[in-house]
Amino acid sequence: MSDEYQSPTYSSFWPLTVLAASFVVWFGYQDVQLFRQGSNLSSQYAKAIPTIQAADSWTERYRKLMEDLVQTGKESPFANTIANEAVQAGLQAGLIQVNQQAPANGAAPATPAPKTP
């Protein structure tokens, strides 16, 4: 009776070979895609450099204009009103960023007002 049933013998060579080959192909594919993504990002950044430089130029012009307005505002009360309105417009438009870090004199910053529900 035991002679009739023979346990089949399987080799694990082919399944492991297929598994190893699939790992090599998968990691190779991921490497190629990562390289393509990096090169695309580099080309997009290179194309955006003129726009970034133009934005920096506008920011620098706006800063110089605001400095001139503030200087003029110190000399004339009418110009001071214009300078304050320009500062408020710049804050609302997001052109002026307020530095929220601690002051340079080492004093602790003021605590924010409690939020009311």
DSSP file (Angstrom, degrees, kcal/mol; ACC not computed):
  #  RESIDUE AA STRUCTURE BP1 BP2  ACC     N-H-->O    O-->H-N    N-H-->O    O-->H-N    TCO  KAPPA ALPHA  PHI   PSI    X-CA   Y-CA   Z-CA
    1    1 A M    >>        0   0    0      0, 0.0     3,-0.9     0, 0.0     4,-0.8   0.000 360.0 360.0 360.0 -41.8    0.0    0.0    0.0
    2    2 A S  T 34  +     0   0    0      1,-0.2     3,-0.0     2,-0.2     0, 0.0   0.724 360.0  64.2 -71.3 -17.9    2.7    2.4    0.8
    3    3 A D  T 34 S+     0   0    0      1,-0.2    -1,-0.2     3,-0.1     0, 0.0   0.769  96.1  58.4 -74.2 -23.7    4.4    1.5   -2.5
    4    4 A E  T <4 S+     0   0    0     -3,-0.9     2,-0.6     1,-0.1    -1,-0.2   0.854 100.0  60.7 -74.7 -33.5    1.4    3.0   -4.4
    5    5 A Y     <  +     0   0    0     -4,-0.8     2,-0.5    -3,-0.0    -1,-0.1  -0.842  62.3 176.7-101.2 120.8    1.6    6.5   -2.9
    6    6 A Q        -     0   0    0     -2,-0.6    -3,-0.1     3,-0.0     3,-0.0  -0.985  31.2-122.9-121.8 130.2    4.8    8.4   -3.6
    7    7 A S        -     0   0    0     -2,-0.5     2,-0.1     1,-0.1    -2,-0.0  -0.525  33.8-115.7 -71.2 133.6    5.2   11.9   -2.3
    8    8 A P        -     0   0    0      0, 0.0     2,-0.6     0, 0.0    -1,-0.1  -0.401  21.6-137.7 -69.9 145.7    6.0   14.2   -5.2
    9    9 A T        -     0   0    0     -2,-0.1     2,-0.4    -3,-0.0    -3,-0.0  -0.922  21.2-170.1-107.4 121.6    9.3   15.9   -5.1
   10   10 A Y        -     0   0    0     -2,-0.6     2,-0.5     3,-0.0     0, 0.0  -0.854  15.2-138.3-110.1 145.7    9.3   19.6   -6.1
   11   11 A S        -     0   0    0     -2,-0.4     3,-0.3     1,-0.1    -2,-0.0  -0.859   0.5-155.1-100.8 136.6   12.3   21.7   -6.7
   12   12 A S  S  > S+     0   0    0     -2,-0.5     4,-1.7     1,-0.2     5,-0.2   0.336  73.4  96.1 -89.5   8.5   12.3   25.2   -5.4
   13   13 A F  H  > S+     0   0    0      2,-0.2     4,-2.3     1,-0.2    -1,-0.2   0.956  83.3  43.6 -64.7 -51.8   14.7   26.4   -8.0
   14   14 A W  H  > S+     0   0    0     -3,-0.3     4,-2.6     2,-0.2     5,-0.2   0.916 113.8  48.1 -67.9 -44.5   12.3   27.8  -10.6
   15   15 A P  H  > S+     0   0    0      0, 0.0     4,-2.3     0, 0.0    -1,-0.2   0.924 115.4  45.9 -61.6 -40.5   10.0   29.6   -8.2
   16   16 A L  H  X S+     0   0    0     -4,-1.7     4,-2.7     2,-0.2    -2,-0.2   0.863 111.7  52.3 -69.5 -33.7   13.0   31.2   -6.4
   17   17 A T  H  X S+     0   0    0     -4,-2.3     4,-2.6    -5,-0.2    -1,-0.2   0.926 111.2  46.5 -65.2 -44.2   14.5   32.1   -9.8
   18   18 A V  H  X S+     0   0    0     -4,-2.6     4,-2.4     2,-0.2    -2,-0.2   0.911 113.7  49.3 -63.9 -41.8   11.3   33.8  -10.9
   19   19 A L  H  X S+     0   0    0     -4,-2.3     4,-2.1    -5,-0.2    -2,-0.2   0.924 112.6  46.6 -63.2 -45.7   11.1   35.6   -7.6
   20   20 A A  H  X S+     0   0    0     -4,-2.7     4,-2.2     2,-0.2    -2,-0.2   0.907 113.0  49.5 -64.9 -41.3   14.7   36.8   -7.8
   21   21 A A  H  X S+     0   0    0     -4,-2.6     4,-2.6     1,-0.2    -1,-0.2   0.895 109.5  51.8 -65.4 -38.6   14.2   37.9  -11.4
   22   22 A S  H  X S+     0   0    0     -4,-2.4     4,-2.7     2,-0.2    -1,-0.2   0.887 109.1  50.7 -66.6 -37.0   11.1   39.8  -10.5
   23   23 A F  H  X S+     0   0    0     -4,-2.1     4,-2.7     2,-0.2     5,-0.3   0.925 111.4  48.0 -62.5 -43.8   12.9   41.6   -7.7
   24   24 A V  H  X S+     0   0    0     -4,-2.2     4,-2.0     1,-0.2    -2,-0.2   0.930 114.8  45.1 -63.5 -44.6   15.7   42.6  -10.1
   25   25 A V  H  X S+     0   0    0     -4,-2.6     4,-2.5     2,-0.2    -2,-0.2   0.917 113.9  49.8 -65.3 -43.0   13.3   43.8  -12.7
   26   26 A W  H  X S+     0   0    0     -4,-2.7     4,-2.5     2,-0.2    -2,-0.2   0.938 113.4  44.0 -63.4 -47.7   11.1   45.7  -10.2
   27   27 A F  H  X S+     0   0    0     -4,-2.7     4,-2.1     1,-0.2    -1,-0.2   0.856 113.4  52.2 -68.5 -33.1   14.1   47.5   -8.5
   28   28 A G  H  X S+     0   0    0     -4,-2.0     4,-2.3    -5,-0.3    -1,-0.2   0.917 110.0  48.9 -64.8 -42.8   15.5   48.3  -12.0
   29   29 A Y  H  X S+     0   0    0     -4,-2.5     4,-2.5     1,-0.2    -2,-0.2   0.919 111.3  49.4 -61.2 -45.1   12.2   49.8  -13.0
   30   30 A Q  H  X S+     0   0    0     -4,-2.5     4,-2.3     1,-0.2    -1,-0.2   0.885 110.3  51.3 -62.7 -38.3   12.0   51.8   -9.9
   31   31 A D  H  X S+     0   0    0     -4,-2.1     4,-2.1     2,-0.2    -1,-0.2   0.911 110.4  48.0 -65.6 -42.9   15.5   53.1  -10.5
   32   32 A V  H  X S+     0   0    0     -4,-2.3     4,-2.4     2,-0.2    -2,-0.2   0.920 112.6  48.8 -63.9 -43.7   14.8   54.1  -14.0
   33   33 A Q  H  X S+     0   0    0     -4,-2.5     4,-2.6     1,-0.2    -2,-0.2   0.894 110.5  50.8 -64.8 -39.2   11.6   55.9  -12.9
   34   34 A L  H  X S+     0   0    0     -4,-2.3     4,-2.3     2,-0.2    -1,-0.2   0.896 110.4  49.5 -64.9 -39.9   13.4   57.7  -10.2
   35   35 A F  H  X S+     0   0    0     -4,-2.1     4,-2.4     2,-0.2    -2,-0.2   0.918 111.8  48.5 -64.2 -43.5   16.1   58.9  -12.6
   36   36 A R  H  X S+     0   0    0     -4,-2.4     4,-2.6     1,-0.2    -2,-0.2   0.912 111.0  50.6 -62.4 -42.7   13.4   60.1  -15.1
   37   37 A Q  H  X S+     0   0    0     -4,-2.6     4,-2.4     1,-0.2    -1,-0.2   0.912 110.8  49.0 -62.8 -42.3   11.7   62.0  -12.3
   38   38 A G  H  X S+     0   0    0     -4,-2.3     4,-2.2     2,-0.2    -1,-0.2   0.908 112.3  47.3 -63.8 -42.1   14.9   63.6  -11.2
   39   39 A S  H  X S+     0   0    0     -4,-2.4     4,-2.2     2,-0.2    -2,-0.2   0.880 112.2  50.4 -69.3 -35.9   15.8   64.7  -14.7
   40   40 A N  H  X S+     0   0    0     -4,-2.6     4,-2.4     2,-0.2    -2,-0.2   0.908 110.7  49.6 -65.3 -40.9   12.2   66.0  -15.3
   41   41 A L  H  X S+     0   0    0     -4,-2.4     4,-2.3     2,-0.2    -2,-0.2   0.902 110.3  50.6 -64.5 -40.6   12.5   68.0  -12.0
   42   42 A S  H  X S+     0   0    0     -4,-2.2     4,-2.3     2,-0.2    -1,-0.2   0.914 111.7  47.2 -63.5 -42.5   15.8   69.4  -13.1
   43   43 A S  H  X S+     0   0    0     -4,-2.2     4,-2.0     2,-0.2    -2,-0.2   0.884 111.6  50.8 -68.6 -36.8   14.4   70.5  -16.4
   44   44 A Q  H  X S+     0   0    0     -4,-2.4     4,-1.4     2,-0.2    -1,-0.2   0.897 111.2  48.5 -65.6 -39.1   11.4   72.1  -14.8
   45   45 A Y  H  X S+     0   0    0     -4,-2.3     4,-0.9     2,-0.2    -2,-0.2   0.904 109.8  52.0 -66.5 -40.4   13.6   74.0  -12.4
   46   46 A A  H  < S+     0   0    0     -4,-2.3     3,-0.5     1,-0.2    -1,-0.2   0.881 110.7  48.2 -63.3 -37.0   15.8   75.2  -15.3
   47   47 A K  H  < S+     0   0    0     -4,-2.0     4,-0.4     1,-0.2    -1,-0.2   0.779 110.6  52.5 -72.3 -25.7   12.7   76.4  -17.1
   48   48 A A  H  X S+     0   0    0     -4,-1.4     4,-2.5     1,-0.2     5,-0.2   0.578  82.6  90.5 -87.0 -10.0   11.4   78.2  -14.0
   49   49 A I  H  X S+     0   0    0     -4,-0.9     4,-2.6    -3,-0.5     5,-0.2   0.900  85.5  50.7 -57.1 -44.9   14.6   80.2  -13.3
   50   50 A P  H  > S+     0   0    0      0, 0.0     4,-2.3     0, 0.0    -1,-0.2   0.904 112.0  48.2 -60.7 -37.9   13.6   83.2  -15.4
   51   51 A T  H  > S+     0   0    0     -4,-0.4     4,-2.3     2,-0.2    -2,-0.2   0.907 111.7  49.4 -66.5 -40.9   10.2   83.3  -13.5
   52   52 A I  H  X S+     0   0    0     -4,-2.5     4,-2.3     2,-0.2    -1,-0.2   0.909 111.8  48.8 -64.0 -42.1   12.0   83.0  -10.2
   53   53 A Q  H  X S+     0   0    0     -4,-2.6     4,-2.2    -5,-0.2    -2,-0.2   0.885 110.3  51.3 -66.3 -37.7   14.4   85.8  -11.1
   54   54 A A  H  X S+     0   0    0     -4,-2.3     4,-2.5    -5,-0.2    -2,-0.2   0.907 110.0  49.5 -64.5 -40.8   11.5   88.0  -12.3
   55   55 A A  H  X S+     0   0    0     -4,-2.3     4,-2.5     2,-0.2    -2,-0.2   0.900 110.5  50.3 -64.9 -40.0    9.7   87.5   -8.9
   56   56 A D  H  X S+     0   0    0     -4,-2.3     4,-2.5     2,-0.2    -1,-0.2   0.899 110.0  51.3 -63.0 -39.2   12.9   88.3   -7.0
   57   57 A S  H  X S+     0   0    0     -4,-2.2     4,-2.5     2,-0.2    -2,-0.2   0.923 110.7  47.5 -63.7 -44.5   13.2   91.5   -9.1
   58   58 A W  H  X S+     0   0    0     -4,-2.5     4,-2.6     1,-0.2    -2,-0.2   0.907 111.9  50.8 -63.4 -40.5    9.6   92.5   -8.4
   59   59 A T  H  X S+     0   0    0     -4,-2.5     4,-2.4     1,-0.2    -2,-0.2   0.913 110.9  48.2 -63.3 -41.9   10.1   91.8   -4.7
   60   60 A E  H  X S+     0   0    0     -4,-2.5     4,-2.3     2,-0.2    -2,-0.2   0.905 112.1  49.0 -66.2 -40.9   13.2   93.9   -4.6
   61   61 A R  H  X S+     0   0    0     -4,-2.5     4,-2.4     2,-0.2    -2,-0.2   0.909 111.8  49.3 -63.4 -41.3   11.5   96.8   -6.4
   62   62 A Y  H  X S+     0   0    0     -4,-2.6     4,-2.6     2,-0.2    -2,-0.2   0.894 110.3  51.0 -65.1 -39.7    8.6   96.6   -4.0
   63   63 A R  H  X S+     0   0    0     -4,-2.4     4,-2.5     2,-0.2    -2,-0.2   0.924 111.1  47.7 -64.3 -43.6   11.0   96.6   -1.0
   64   64 A K  H  X S+     0   0    0     -4,-2.3     4,-2.2     2,-0.2    -2,-0.2   0.899 111.8  50.6 -64.3 -40.0   12.7   99.7   -2.4
   65   65 A L  H  X S+     0   0    0     -4,-2.4     4,-2.6     2,-0.2    -2,-0.2   0.924 111.3  48.1 -62.2 -44.2    9.4  101.4   -3.0
   66   66 A M  H  X S+     0   0    0     -4,-2.6     4,-2.7     2,-0.2     5,-0.2   0.898 110.1  51.8 -65.7 -39.6    8.3  100.7    0.5
   67   67 A E  H  X S+     0   0    0     -4,-2.5     4,-2.3     1,-0.2    -1,-0.2   0.913 111.4  47.7 -61.9 -40.9   11.5  101.9    2.0
   68   68 A D  H  X S+     0   0    0     -4,-2.2     4,-2.6     2,-0.2    -2,-0.2   0.902 111.6  50.4 -65.9 -40.9   11.1  105.1    0.0
   69   69 A L  H  X S+     0   0    0     -4,-2.6     4,-2.7     2,-0.2    14,-0.2   0.912 111.6  47.6 -63.3 -42.3    7.5  105.5    1.2
   70   70 A V  H  X S+     0   0    0     -4,-2.7     4,-1.4     2,-0.2    -2,-0.2   0.910 112.5  49.2 -66.0 -41.2    8.5  105.0    4.8
   71   71 A Q  H  X S+     0   0    0     -4,-2.3     4,-0.6    -5,-0.2     3,-0.3   0.919 114.4  45.0 -63.7 -42.8   11.3  107.5    4.5
   72   72 A T  H >X S+     0   0    0     -4,-2.6     4,-1.5     1,-0.2     3,-0.9   0.872 108.6  58.5 -67.2 -36.2    8.9  110.0    2.9
   73   73 A G  H 3< S+     0   0    0     -4,-2.7     7,-0.4     6,-0.3    -1,-0.2   0.784  99.2  58.1 -64.5 -27.6    6.3  109.2    5.6
   74   74 A K  H 3< S+     0   0    0     -4,-1.4    -1,-0.3    -3,-0.3    -2,-0.2   0.756 110.1  44.6 -71.4 -22.9    8.7  110.2    8.3
   75   75 A E  H << S+     0   0    0     -3,-0.9    -2,-0.2    -4,-0.6    -1,-0.2   0.753 119.7  32.5 -92.7 -26.6    9.0  113.7    6.7
   76   76 A S     X  -     0   0    0     -4,-1.5     4,-1.8     1,-0.1    -1,-0.2  -0.995  61.3-145.3-136.7 134.5    5.3  114.4    6.0
   77   77 A P  H  > S+     0   0    0      0, 0.0     4,-1.6     0, 0.0     5,-0.1   0.848 105.0  53.7 -65.8 -32.0    2.1  113.4    7.8
   78   78 A F  H  > S+     0   0    0      1,-0.2     4,-1.7     2,-0.2     5,-0.1   0.912 109.9  46.6 -67.9 -40.7    0.2  113.1    4.5
   79   79 A A  H  > S+     0   0    0     -7,-0.2     4,-2.7     1,-0.2    -6,-0.3   0.817 106.5  60.2 -68.6 -29.8    2.9  110.7    3.2
   80   80 A N  H  X S+     0   0    0     -4,-1.8     4,-2.6    -7,-0.4    -1,-0.2   0.899 103.7  50.1 -63.9 -40.3    2.7  108.8    6.4
   81   81 A T  H  X S+     0   0    0     -4,-1.6     4,-2.2     2,-0.2    -2,-0.2   0.924 112.0  47.4 -62.5 -44.2   -1.0  108.1    5.8
   82   82 A I  H  X S+     0   0    0     -4,-1.7     4,-2.3     1,-0.2    -2,-0.2   0.905 111.8  50.6 -63.9 -41.3   -0.1  106.8    2.3
   83   83 A A  H  X S+     0   0    0     -4,-2.7     4,-2.4   -14,-0.2    -2,-0.2   0.914 109.9  49.7 -64.6 -42.5    2.7  104.7    3.7
   84   84 A N  H  X S+     0   0    0     -4,-2.6     4,-2.3     1,-0.2    -1,-0.2   0.902 111.9  48.4 -63.3 -40.6    0.5  103.1    6.3
   85   85 A E  H  X S+     0   0    0     -4,-2.2     4,-2.4     2,-0.2    -1,-0.2   0.886 111.1  50.8 -66.0 -37.6   -2.2  102.3    3.7
   86   86 A A  H  X S+     0   0    0     -4,-2.3     4,-2.4     2,-0.2    -2,-0.2   0.895 109.7  50.2 -66.5 -38.9    0.5  100.8    1.4
   87   87 A V  H  X S+     0   0    0     -4,-2.4     4,-2.3     2,-0.2    -2,-0.2   0.926 111.3  48.4 -64.5 -44.1    1.8   98.6    4.3
   88   88 A Q  H  X S+     0   0    0     -4,-2.3     4,-2.4     1,-0.2    -2,-0.2   0.903 112.1  49.1 -62.9 -40.4   -1.8   97.4    5.0
   89   89 A A  H  X S+     0   0    0     -4,-2.4     4,-2.2     1,-0.2     6,-0.2   0.891 111.2  50.4 -65.3 -38.6   -2.4   96.6    1.4
   90   90 A G  H  X>S+     0   0    0     -4,-2.4     5,-1.9     2,-0.2     6,-1.5   0.870 110.6  49.0 -67.0 -36.6    0.9   94.8    1.2
   91   91 A L  H ><5S+     0   0    0     -4,-2.3     3,-0.6     4,-0.2    -2,-0.2   0.918 112.8  47.1 -67.2 -42.7    0.0   92.8    4.3
   92   92 A Q  H 3<5S+     0   0    0     -4,-2.4    -2,-0.2     1,-0.2    -1,-0.2   0.862 113.2  48.1 -68.1 -35.0   -3.4   91.9    2.9
   93   93 A A  H 3<5S-     0   0    0     -4,-2.2    -1,-0.2    -5,-0.2    -2,-0.2   0.575 113.0-117.3 -82.2  -8.2   -1.9   90.9   -0.5
   94   94 A G  T <<5S+     0   0    0     -4,-0.7    -3,-0.2    -3,-0.6    -4,-0.1   0.617  82.2 120.3  83.5  12.2    0.8   88.8    1.0
   95   95 A L      < +     0   0    0     -5,-1.9     2,-0.5    -6,-0.2    -4,-0.2   0.722  68.7  55.6 -81.0 -20.8    3.6   90.9   -0.3
   96   96 A I  S    S-     0   0    0     -6,-1.5     2,-0.5    -9,-0.1    -2,-0.2  -0.956  71.6-160.6-115.1 125.8    4.9   91.7    3.1
   97   97 A Q        -     0   0    0     -2,-0.5     2,-0.5    -3,-0.0    -6,-0.0  -0.901  12.7-139.6-105.5 133.2    5.8   88.9    5.5
   98   98 A V        -     0   0    0     -2,-0.5     2,-0.6    -7,-0.1    -2,-0.0  -0.788  18.4-126.1 -92.5 129.6    5.9   89.6    9.2
   99   99 A N        -     0   0    0     -2,-0.5    -1,-0.0     1,-0.1    -2,-0.0  -0.644  21.9-170.7 -77.0 118.3    8.8   87.9   11.0
  100  100 A Q        +     0   0    0     -2,-0.6    -1,-0.1     9,-0.0     2,-0.0   0.267  48.0 111.4 -94.3  11.1    7.3   86.0   13.9
  101  101 A Q  S    S-     0   0    0      1,-0.2     3,-0.1     8,-0.0    -2,-0.0  -0.274  81.3 -75.4 -81.6 171.5   10.7   85.1   15.5
  102  102 A A        -     0   0    0      1,-0.1    -1,-0.2     7,-0.1     6,-0.1  -0.289  58.9 -96.2 -63.6 148.9   12.0   86.5   18.8
  103  103 A P    >   -     0   0    0      0, 0.0     3,-1.3     0, 0.0    -1,-0.1  -0.228  28.7-116.3 -64.8 158.6   13.2   90.1   18.8
  104  104 A A  T 3  S+     0   0    0      1,-0.3    -2,-0.1     2,-0.1     0, 0.0   0.721 108.1  69.7 -70.4 -21.1   16.9   90.7   18.3
  105  105 A N  T 3  S-     0   0    0      1,-0.1    -1,-0.3     2,-0.1     3,-0.1   0.517 112.2-112.6 -78.9  -1.0   17.3   92.3   21.8
  106  106 A G    <   +     0   0    0     -3,-1.3    -2,-0.1     1,-0.3    -1,-0.1   0.394  69.1 141.0  91.1  -4.0   16.7   89.0   23.5
  107  107 A A        -     0   0    0      1,-0.1    -1,-0.3    -5,-0.0    -2,-0.1  -0.388  59.6-103.9 -70.8 150.7   13.3   89.9   25.0
  108  108 A A        -     0   0    0     -6,-0.1    -1,-0.1    -3,-0.1     3,-0.1  -0.505  39.8-108.9 -72.3 141.1   10.7   87.2   25.0
  109  109 A P        -     0   0    0      0, 0.0    -1,-0.1     0, 0.0    -7,-0.1  -0.339  41.1 -92.9 -69.3 155.1    8.0   87.7   22.4
  110  110 A A        -     0   0    0      1,-0.1     3,-0.1    -3,-0.1    -3,-0.0  -0.345  41.7-110.6 -66.7 146.0    4.6   88.7   23.6
  111  111 A T        -     0   0    0      1,-0.1    -1,-0.1    -3,-0.1     2,-0.0  -0.563  37.9-108.0 -76.5 142.3    2.2   85.8   24.2
  112  112 A P        -     0   0    0      0, 0.0    -1,-0.1     0, 0.0     3,-0.1  -0.310  38.5 -95.6 -69.2 154.3   -0.7   85.6   21.7
  113  113 A A        -     0   0    0      1,-0.1     2,-0.1    -3,-0.1     3,-0.0  -0.373  48.7 -97.0 -66.3 146.5   -4.2   86.6   22.8
  114  114 A P        -     0   0    0      0, 0.0     2,-0.3     0, 0.0    -1,-0.1  -0.382  39.7-113.7 -66.5 143.3   -6.3   83.7   23.9
  115  115 A K        -     0   0    0     -3,-0.1     0, 0.0    -2,-0.1     0, 0.0  -0.598  24.6-143.9 -78.9 133.7   -8.7   82.4   21.3
  116  116 A T              0   0    0     -2,-0.3    -1,-0.0     1,-0.1    -3,-0.0  -0.846 360.0 360.0 -99.3 133.2  -12.3   83.0   22.0
  117  117 A P              0   0    0      0, 0.0    -1,-0.1     0, 0.0    -2,-0.0   0.505 360.0 360.0 -73.9 360.0  -14.7   80.2   20.9
